[in-house]
Amino acid sequence: MKPKSVIITLIFTTITIFAFSEKLNIILGEYYPDVYIDNGKLEGFVIDILNEIEKNSDLTFEITVKNWTDAYDTFLNDENYDLIGLIAPTPERKDTLKFYKTVIFVDSFIMTRYDNDYTYEELKNYPVGVLDGSFLIDVLKNEGFKDIRVYQTNESVISDLLNEKLSSAAIEDERIVSHYIIANNLKPDIRYVKVFDSTPLTFASKKNSEKEETLQIFESTLNNVLKSEGFDLIKNLWVGISTSLSVERQKSINRMLITFIIILIGFVVTLVFFYFRNRKMVNTIHKANMRLRNSYKEISDLSHKNKELSEKLVKMYQIFYSFIESEDTKTILNNAIEGLVKLIPEAEAGSIGLITDHQWKIYAAYGFNKEIYNFTIPVDKVIKVGKHVQEVHNLDSFNEDLSMENTNILTKSGATNLASSLIMDLYSKERFIGNISVNSKANMKFSDTSKEVMEIFGRLIEIYMDLKFEEREAIEAYNYSLKKLSDVAERFDMETSEHMNRIGQISYEIAKNLGLDENFAQEIKTYAYYHDIGKILVPIEILRKKGSLNDSEWEVMKKHTEYGADIIGNAEIFKVARNIALYHQERYDGTGYPFGLKGEDIPIEARIVAVADVYDALRTERPYKKAYSHEESMKILLEGDNKTSPEQFDPEVLKVFVKIADKFKNTY
């Protein structure tokens, strides 16, 4: 044939092919063995079927491969794609898609590890893994599984199951499991706990497609291919593992035959054989060493993480132990926020703000200057984020409408330019009581672990505050009861509440000037009111007797200290009240009652109230005595009379009282 004729023939053939061939855009979900990429080339069961259709028709295919979820979403939303495969024809999909003749049936199932003894019903309470976009997600929900975890690949589902991160796995196709086990040289240590009805897989197109005629050609050709011997060969190659095992057996026979021939050829060829075999062994050993090195690195990383976790647990224990060790709320919360900041690696500072008298005030802080404790704002100005930890950026933008005074406080305390913060609101019985925050001047994100640690701390602080509120309510109720009993005792003894209040105030001033803690001084002030509460159990005829008491009556009167202690009880929280009631009649020189204690064996609170009680008694008129002036009373305290001597009192307490006594000169 002449060259000119050849060229004309080629041009005509090319034009004919393009004129009569039709192209369909098909999208596939990467899914072994249906379709996968091997060295940049598409391989798999579906690829061979499409090649067979191209050979038996004028159709050509433009193939796109994505992960299954993306492939399905893209197909639904992109008009450029004509076909998707392979896909299960669920009722929901049939509303929008046209499905073609079934290509293959696969068995879907739920499996677990062989050593997992849970029944199918028990497994519903534990995590189950499934491929994202799989029709099995709806099946699992209908079956009653409570913790369904979605994965991007079936391989990662199987891996997490075998590594005990999942209790069970839902798989659409048994071929996936077989391939994974063979590819990773694993023992099949799995058992099926539920096998669902076989699921058909096929191709699908959109209903009312503009390429209806071309799709009819595809459908007709597909039906013919599925009936052909070529499809049987394709199916035998890709379905199940029997073909793979046959191939392996054939390879084994070939290796034996080659070995036999090599032996016959002679010693030299045998040496060559052993050389390559040894080389393979060296490679195997090298790979094993690499795996060992990788395993060692993983173990080292885990060891490092465990060490960090242990250190965090120790720190958390120390912080939580301080909740028990200390009784002061401010100390406890300051320790807590300091510990929290140190546990969160991204944090530089932190604070706890609580609602007091309709104002939000910084109650505990770490990493800021002490001026931060002067920061107070109305409740309606507080940043609220909810009951769970939230990440907030550029905290300054929330404080733009603050007063100049508060702005200056934030500046002086170093609480400005906070780029990144974690904030969590605190609640007590559904009532907002404040919030907790940790902060950094760096613009970054906090890790999930840091958020979880803060969530734990927030919950613990809420529990602690609930207990403190309940404790306060209990104390207030108890104090109310004691006050009412004391009021009754006053009427019996013809003392007044003014007398009780004065003793409390005098005792408080002495305690403060002795340098005692404010909380302790306040307790002494409160419980001094109840020092004679036991008199309610003393017979009224003894209490109101105008003359002197005889010996037996005096013994009964002295019992009022023990009666008072019994009324107050042994609760540790009311220890100060009990000590005052029981020991306020003890004397520093050992001449008091009920036990004749001496010196510092008498609790300091009782030694303080003893001075306040005697001074007030001297200044007060009674049926059996007149009221003394301030000067006369001080002289008796310092020099003594027939009933009182200065040796009866703690010298330090008496010295402090002398310094402050003029405060009470005009009180009576």
C-alpha positions in Angstrom: 0.0 0.0 0.0 1.2 3.5 -0.8 2.2 5.8 2.1 -0.5 8.3 1.0 -3.2 5.5 1.2 -1.9 4.5 4.7 -2.2 8.0 6.0 -5.7 8.4 4.6 -6.7 5.1 6.1 -5.4 6.1 9.6 -7.1 9.5 9.5 -10.4 7.8 8.5 -10.1 5.2 11.2 -9.4 7.8 13.9 -12.3 10.0 12.8 -14.6 6.9 12.8 -13.5 6.0 16.4 -14.1 9.5 17.7 -17.3 9.9 15.8 -18.9 6.8 17.1 -17.2 6.3 20.5 -19.0 7.7 23.6 -17.2 8.8 26.8 -18.6 8.4 30.3 -17.1 10.0 33.4 -17.1 7.4 36.2 -16.0 8.0 39.8 -14.9 5.1 42.1 -14.3 4.8 45.8 -10.9 3.4 46.5 -11.7 0.1 48.0 -9.7 -3.1 47.8 -10.1 -5.3 45.8 -12.6 -3.3 43.6 -10.2 -0.5 42.8 -6.8 0.5 44.2 -3.7 2.3 43.0 -0.5 0.2 42.5 2.6 2.2 41.5 0.4 4.9 39.9 -1.7 2.4 37.9 -5.3 1.6 38.6 -5.9 -2.0 39.4 -8.8 -4.1 40.7 -12.0 -6.0 40.1 -14.0 -2.9 38.8 -11.1 -1.8 36.6 -11.0 -5.1 34.8 -14.8 -5.0 34.3 -14.6 -1.5 32.8 -11.8 -2.6 30.5 -13.9 -5.6 29.3 -16.9 -3.2 28.6 -14.6 -0.9 26.5 -13.4 -3.9 24.5 -17.0 -4.9 23.8 -18.4 -1.5 22.9 -17.6 2.0 21.6 -17.6 3.3 25.1 -14.6 4.9 26.8 -14.3 5.8 30.5 -12.7 8.8 32.2 -12.0 7.3 35.7 -11.6 9.3 38.9 -10.7 7.6 42.2 -11.3 9.1 45.7 -11.9 7.7 49.1 -15.4 6.3 49.3 -17.1 9.2 51.2 -15.6 11.9 48.9 -16.4 9.8 45.8 -20.1 9.5 46.8 -20.5 13.2 47.8 -18.8 14.3 44.6 -21.0 12.1 42.4 -24.1 13.5 44.0 -23.1 17.1 43.7 -21.1 17.3 40.5 -23.0 17.0 37.2 -19.8 16.0 35.3 -19.9 12.5 36.6 -22.2 9.9 34.9 -21.6 6.7 36.9 -20.4 5.5 40.3 -19.4 2.0 41.3 -19.6 -0.3 43.0 -22.4 0.8 45.3 -25.2 -0.9 47.3 -28.7 0.0 46.2 -30.2 1.1 49.5 -33.8 2.4 49.6 -32.6 6.0 50.2 -30.3 5.9 47.2 -33.0 4.4 44.9 -34.9 7.7 45.2 -32.2 9.6 43.3 -30.1 7.0 41.5 -30.7 4.3 38.8 -29.0 1.0 39.6 -27.9 -1.5 37.1 -27.6 -5.3 37.2 -25.9 -6.7 40.3 -22.2 -7.3 39.6 -21.5 -9.2 42.8 -23.0 -10.1 46.2 -21.0 -9.5 49.3 -21.6 -10.6 52.9 -21.6 -7.8 55.5 -20.9 -8.7 59.1 -19.8 -7.6 62.5 -16.7 -9.2 63.9 -14.7 -9.1 67.1 -11.4 -10.5 68.4 -11.3 -14.2 69.1 -10.4 -13.5 72.7 -13.4 -11.2 73.3 -16.1 -13.2 75.1 -18.8 -10.6 74.8 -22.1 -11.6 73.3 -23.5 -9.7 70.4 -26.0 -7.9 72.7 -23.1 -7.0 75.1 -21.0 -5.6 72.3 -23.7 -3.0 71.6 -22.6 -1.2 74.7 -18.9 -0.8 73.5 -17.2 1.0 70.6 -17.8 -0.3 67.1 -15.9 0.9 64.0 -17.3 1.3 60.5 -16.2 2.9 57.2 -17.4 6.5 56.7 -20.3 6.6 54.3 -21.1 2.9 54.6 -24.7 1.8 54.6 -23.8 -0.2 57.7 -23.9 3.0 59.8 -27.7 3.0 59.6 -27.8 -0.8 60.2 -25.7 -0.3 63.4 -28.0 2.4 64.6 -31.1 0.2 64.0 -29.4 -2.7 65.8 -28.9 -0.5 68.9 -25.2 0.1 69.0 -24.5 3.1 71.3 -20.9 4.1 70.4 -20.4 4.1 66.6 -17.0 5.4 65.5 -16.5 6.3 61.8 -13.2 5.7 60.0 -11.8 6.8 56.6 -10.5 3.4 55.7 -11.5 -0.2 56.4 -7.8 -1.0 57.1 -7.8 1.5 60.1 -11.0 -0.1 61.4 -9.5 -3.6 61.4 -6.2 -2.3 62.8 -7.9 -0.6 65.8 -10.0 -3.7 66.4 -6.9 -6.0 66.5 -5.1 -3.4 68.7 -8.1 -3.5 71.2 -9.1 0.2 70.6 -12.5 -1.1 69.4 -14.6 -4.0 70.7 -16.1 -4.8 67.3 -16.0 -3.8 63.6 -18.7 -3.7 60.9 -17.3 -4.6 57.5 -19.2 -4.7 54.2 -17.0 -7.2 52.4 -15.1 -10.2 53.7 -12.5 -9.8 51.0 -11.2 -6.7 52.8 -10.5 -8.7 56.0 -8.8 -11.5 54.1 -6.6 -9.2 52.2 -5.6 -7.3 55.4 -4.7 -10.5 57.2 -2.6 -11.8 54.3 -1.0 -8.5 53.5 0.1 -8.0 57.1 1.1 -11.6 57.7 -1.4 -12.0 60.6 -3.2 -14.9 62.2 -6.9 -14.7 61.6 -7.7 -14.1 65.3 -11.2 -12.9 64.7 -14.7 -14.3 65.0 -17.9 -13.2 63.4 -20.7 -12.4 65.8 -23.3 -11.3 63.3 -23.6 -11.9 59.6 -26.2 -9.8 57.7 -28.0 -10.7 54.5 -25.8 -10.6 51.4 -25.6 -7.2 49.8 -25.6 -6.6 46.1 -23.1 -4.2 44.6 -23.4 -2.6 41.2 -23.0 0.6 39.1 -25.4 3.5 39.4 -26.2 6.7 37.5 -28.3 9.7 38.2 -32.0 9.5 37.2 -32.9 11.7 34.2 -29.3 11.9 33.0 -28.6 13.8 29.8 -26.6 10.8 28.5 -29.5 8.4 28.7 -28.7 6.8 25.3 -25.0 6.3 26.2 -26.0 4.8 29.6 -28.3 2.4 27.8 -25.3 1.2 25.7 -23.4 0.9 29.0 -26.2 -1.1 30.6 -26.6 -3.5 27.6 -22.8 -4.1 27.4 -22.6 -4.6 31.2 -25.3 -7.2 31.0 -23.5 -9.1 28.2 -20.2 -8.9 30.0 -21.7 -10.3 33.2 -22.8 -13.3 31.3 -19.5 -13.9 29.5 -16.6 -16.2 30.3 -14.4 -13.2 30.5 -16.3 -12.0 33.6 -16.0 -15.5 35.2 -12.2 -15.2 34.8 -12.2 -11.7 36.3 -14.4 -12.9 39.2 -12.2 -15.9 39.9 -9.2 -13.6 40.0 -10.5 -11.0 42.4 -13.2 -12.6 44.5 -12.2 -14.4 47.8 -8.8 -15.7 48.6 -8.9 -19.1 46.9 -7.2 -17.8 43.7 -4.5 -16.1 45.8 -3.8 -19.3 47.6 -3.7 -21.2 44.3 -1.3 -18.8 42.9 0.9 -19.1 46.0 0.8 -22.9 45.7 1.8 -22.6 42.0 4.6 -20.3 42.9 5.8 -22.8 45.5 5.8 -25.6 42.9 7.7 -23.4 40.5 10.3 -22.7 43.1 10.7 -26.4 43.9 11.1 -27.1 40.1 13.7 -24.3 39.7 15.6 -25.6 42.8 15.6 -29.1 41.4 16.9 -27.9 38.0 19.5 -25.8 39.7 20.7 -28.8 41.7 21.0 -30.8 38.5 22.9 -28.0 36.8 25.6 -28.2 39.4 27.5 -26.9 42.3 28.2 -23.4 40.9 24.6 -22.7 40.2 23.8 -24.0 43.8 26.2 -21.5 45.2 24.6 -18.7 43.2 21.2 -19.9 44.6 22.4 -19.8 48.1 24.0 -16.5 47.6 20.6 -14.9 46.5 18.9 -16.9 49.3 21.3 -15.5 51.9 20.9 -12.1 50.5 17.1 -12.4 50.9 17.7 -13.6 54.5 19.9 -10.6 55.1 17.2 -8.3 53.8 14.6 -10.1 56.0 16.8 -9.7 59.0 17.4 -6.0 58.1 13.7 -5.4 57.8 13.2 -7.2 61.2 15.8 -5.0 62.7 14.1 -1.9 61.3 10.8 -3.1 62.8 12.5 -3.7 66.1 14.0 -0.2 66.0 10.6 1.3 65.2 9.1 -0.8 68.0 11.8 0.4 70.4 11.1 4.0 69.4 7.3 3.5 70.0 8.1 2.0 73.4 10.4 4.9 74.2 7.7 7.4 73.2 5.1 5.5 75.3 7.5 5.4 78.2 8.0 9.2 77.9 4.3 9.8 77.7 3.7 7.5 80.7 6.4 9.4 82.7 4.7 12.7 81.8 1.3 11.2 82.8 2.8 10.0 86.1 4.2 13.4 86.9 0.8 15.0 86.1 -1.0 12.5 88.3 1.5 13.2 91.2 0.9 17.0 90.8 -2.9 16.5 90.6 -2.7 14.4 93.8 -0.8 17.1 95.6 -3.3 19.7 94.6 -6.3 17.6 95.5 -4.6 16.7 98.9 -4.4 20.4 99.7 -8.2 20.5 99.5 -8.1 18.2 102.6 -5.0 19.6 104.3 -6.1 23.2 104.4 -9.3 24.7 105.8 -8.9 28.1 104.2 -10.9 28.4 101.0 -8.7 31.2 99.6 -5.5 29.0 100.1 -7.2 26.0 98.6 -8.3 27.9 95.5 -4.9 29.6 95.0 -3.2 26.2 95.2 -5.7 24.8 92.7 -5.2 27.6 90.1 -1.4 27.5 90.5 -1.4 23.7 90.1 -3.7 23.9 87.0 -1.5 26.5 85.3 1.6 24.3 85.9 -0.2 21.2 84.5 -1.3 23.0 81.3 1.9 23.5 79.2 0.4 26.3 77.1 -0.7 28.4 80.1 1.3 31.2 81.7 -1.3 32.4 84.2 -4.8 31.8 85.6 -7.5 33.0 87.9 -10.7 32.0 89.6 -13.5 34.6 89.9 -16.5 34.2 92.3 -19.7 36.0 92.8 -19.9 37.9 96.1 -22.7 40.4 97.0 -23.8 40.6 93.3 -20.2 41.4 92.2 -17.7 39.2 90.3 -14.4 39.4 92.1 -11.0 37.7 91.5 -10.7 35.3 94.4 -7.6 33.3 93.5 -4.9 33.9 90.9 -1.4 32.8 89.7 1.0 34.5 87.3 -0.5 38.0 87.8 0.6 40.8 90.1 -1.3 41.2 93.4 -3.3 44.2 92.0 -5.5 41.6 90.3 -7.3 41.0 93.6 -8.7 44.5 93.3 -10.5 43.7 90.1 -14.3 43.7 90.6 -17.1 44.0 88.1 -20.9 43.7 88.1 -22.3 40.2 87.4 -23.8 41.3 84.1 -20.4 42.3 82.8 -18.9 38.8 83.3 -17.8 36.8 80.3 -19.9 33.6 80.3 -19.0 30.6 78.1 -21.2 27.8 79.5 -20.6 24.8 81.7 -17.8 23.3 79.6 -14.3 24.6 78.7 -14.2 27.0 75.8 -11.2 28.5 74.0 -11.3 32.3 73.8 -8.9 34.5 71.8 -8.1 38.2 72.3 -9.6 38.5 75.8 -9.0 42.3 75.7 -11.7 42.7 73.2 -14.3 41.5 75.8 -13.1 44.2 78.3 -13.4 47.3 76.1 -16.3 48.8 78.1 -14.6 48.5 81.5 -14.2 51.5 83.8 -10.8 53.3 83.7 -10.2 52.1 87.3 -10.6 48.4 86.3 -8.6 48.9 83.1 -5.7 50.3 85.2 -5.9 47.4 87.5 -5.7 44.9 84.6 -2.7 46.8 83.3 -0.8 46.9 86.6 -1.6 43.3 87.3 -0.2 42.1 83.9 -3.6 40.8 82.8 -3.7 42.5 79.4 -2.7 41.3 75.9 -3.9 37.8 76.7 -4.1 36.3 73.2 -5.3 32.8 74.1 -7.4 31.6 77.0 -9.4 28.6 78.3 -12.5 29.6 80.3 -15.1 27.5 82.1 -18.1 28.7 84.0 -18.7 27.4 87.6 -22.2 26.4 88.8 -23.6 25.3 92.1 -27.0 23.7 91.9 -27.6 25.3 88.5 -26.7 28.7 89.9 -23.8 30.6 88.2 -21.2 31.3 90.9 -18.1 32.4 88.9 -15.6 31.0 86.5 -12.1 29.7 86.1 -9.6 30.6 83.4 -6.0 30.0 82.2 -4.3 32.4 79.9 -1.3 32.9 77.6 0.0 35.9 75.8 1.0 33.7 72.8 -1.6 33.3 70.0 -2.0 29.5 69.8 -4.5 26.7 70.4 -4.7 24.6 73.5 -4.5 20.8 73.2 -7.5 18.5 73.8 -5.6 17.1 76.9 -5.2 20.6 78.4 -9.0 21.1 77.9 -9.8 17.8 79.6 -7.5 18.6 82.5 -9.2 22.0 83.0 -12.6 20.4 82.8 -11.6 18.0 85.6 -10.4 20.9 87.7 -13.5 22.9 87.1 -15.8 20.0 88.1 -13.7 19.5 91.3 -13.9 23.2 92.2 -17.6 23.1 91.7 -17.9 20.1 94.1 -15.7 21.9 96.6 -17.7 25.1 96.4 -21.0 23.1 96.8 -19.6 21.5 99.9 -18.5 24.9 101.2 -22.0 26.3 100.6 -23.6 23.4 102.3 -21.2 23.7 105.2 -22.0 27.4 105.5 -25.7 26.7 105.5 -25.2 24.0 108.1 -23.1 26.3 110.3 -25.6 29.1 110.0 -28.5 26.8 110.9 -26.5 25.4 113.9 -25.4 28.9 115.0 -29.1 30.0 114.8 -30.0 27.1 117.1 -27.2 27.9 119.5 -28.1 31.6 119.6 -31.7 30.8 120.4 -30.6 28.5 123.2 -28.2 31.2 124.4 -31.0 33.7 124.4 -33.1 31.4 126.6 -30.1 31.0 128.9 -29.7 34.7 129.2 -33.3 35.1 130.4 -32.7 32.4 133.0 -29.5 34.1 134.2 -30.9 37.6 133.7 -28.0 38.4 131.3 -28.6 40.3 128.1 -27.7 39.7 124.4 -25.8 43.0 124.7 -23.6 41.2 127.3 -23.0 38.3 124.9 -22.3 40.7 122.0 -19.8 42.8 124.0 -17.9 39.7 125.0 -17.7 38.7 121.4 -16.5 42.1 120.3 -13.9 42.4 123.1 -12.6 38.8 122.4 -12.3 39.6 118.6 -10.2 42.8 119.3 -7.9 40.9 121.7 -7.5 38.0 119.1 -6.7 40.5 116.3 -4.1 42.4 118.4 -2.5 39.1 119.4 -1.9 38.5 115.7 -4.3 35.6 115.2 -5.7 34.8 111.8 -8.7 36.8 110.7 -10.9 33.6 110.2 -9.9 32.4 113.7 -10.6 35.8 115.2 -14.1 35.8 113.6 -14.8 32.3 115.0 -13.9 33.5 118.5 -16.2 36.5 118.1 -19.1 34.3 116.9 -18.7 31.5 119.5 -18.0 33.8 122.5 -21.7 34.5 122.3 -22.4 30.9 123.4 -19.9 30.7 126.2 -22.6 30.3 128.9 -25.1 28.3 126.8 -24.8 25.4 129.3 -26.7 27.5 131.9 -29.9 26.5 130.2 -29.5 23.1 132.0 -28.8 24.6 135.4 -31.9 24.8 137.6 -33.5 28.3 137.5 -33.7 28.6 141.3 -29.9 28.4 141.4 -29.4 30.8 138.5 -31.6 33.4 140.0 -30.7 33.0 143.7 -29.9 36.5 145.1 -27.7 35.4 147.9 -24.5 33.4 147.8 -24.6 29.8 146.6 -23.9 27.0 149.1 -21.3 24.4 148.2 -23.7 21.9 146.6 -25.4 24.6 144.6 -22.0 25.9 143.4 -21.0 22.4 142.2 -24.2 22.4 140.1 -23.5 25.8 138.8 -20.0 24.8 137.7 -21.5 22.1 135.6 -22.7 24.7 133.1 -19.3 24.5 131.2 -19.7 20.8 130.6 -23.4 21.2 129.8 -22.4 23.8 127.2 -19.8 21.5 125.6 -22.4 18.7 125.4 -24.9 20.9 123.7 -22.4 22.1 121.1 -21.1 18.6 120.4 -17.9 17.1 119.2 -17.9 18.1 115.5 -14.5 19.3 114.4 -16.0 22.3 112.7 -17.4 23.6 116.0 -14.2 22.9 118.0 -13.6 26.6 118.8 -17.2 26.9 120.1 -16.8 23.8 122.3 -13.4 25.0 123.7 -14.9 28.3 124.7 -17.9 26.8 126.4 -15.9 24.1 128.2 -12.8 26.0 129.2 -13.7 29.7 129.6 -13.8 29.3 133.4 -10.3 27.7 133.6 -7.6 29.9 135.1 -4.1 30.4 134.0 -2.8 29.6 137.5 -4.8 26.3 137.6 -7.5 27.5 140.0 -10.4 27.3 137.6 -12.9 24.6 136.6 -14.1 22.1 135.4 -10.7 20.4 135.1 -8.2 22.8 136.8 -6.1 23.2 133.6 -3.1 25.5 133.8 -1.2 27.8 131.5 -1.2 26.9 127.8 -3.0 23.7 128.4 -6.1 26.0 128.2 -7.0 26.7 124.5 -6.1 30.3 123.5 -9.7 31.0 122.6 -10.9 30.2 126.1 -8.0 32.3 127.6 -9.2 35.3 125.6 -12.9 34.9 126.4 -12.0 34.5 130.2 -10.5 38.1 130.2 -13.4 39.5 128.2 -16.0 37.8 130.4 -14.5 39.1 133.7 -14.1 42.6 132.4 -17.7 42.7 131.2 -19.0 41.1 134.5 -17.2 43.9 136.4 -18.7 46.6 134.3 -22.2 45.2 134.5 -24.7 45.6 137.4 -26.0 42.3 138.9 -28.5 41.6 141.8 -25.6 40.7 144.0 -23.1 43.5 143.0 -22.9 47.1 141.6 -21.4 48.0 138.2 -17.7 49.2 138.4 -16.3 52.0 136.3 -13.7 51.3 133.6 -10.9 52.5 135.9 -12.1 50.4 138.8 -12.5 47.3 136.6 -8.9 47.6 135.2 -7.5 48.0 138.7 -9.2 44.8 139.8 -7.9 43.0 136.7 -4.3 44.2 137.2 -4.1 44.2 141.0 -6.9 41.8 142.1 -9.5 41.9 144.8 -11.0 39.2 147.1 -12.3 37.2 144.1 -10.1 38.1 141.2 -6.3 38.1 140.7 -4.1 38.9 137.6 -2.5 35.4 138.0 -5.8 33.9 136.8 -5.2 35.3 133.3 -2.8 34.6 130.4 -0.3 37.5 130.9 0.0 38.0 127.1 -3.7 38.2 126.7 -4.0 40.6 129.6 -1.2 42.8 128.3 -3.0 43.1 124.9 -6.3 43.9 126.6 -4.7 46.7 128.6 -3.5 48.3 125.4 -7.0 48.3 123.8 -9.2 48.6 126.8 -9.9 52.3 126.4 -11.9 51.3 123.3 -14.6 49.9 125.6 -14.5 52.6 128.3 -17.7 54.3 127.0 -19.5 51.1 125.9 -21.4 50.6 129.2 
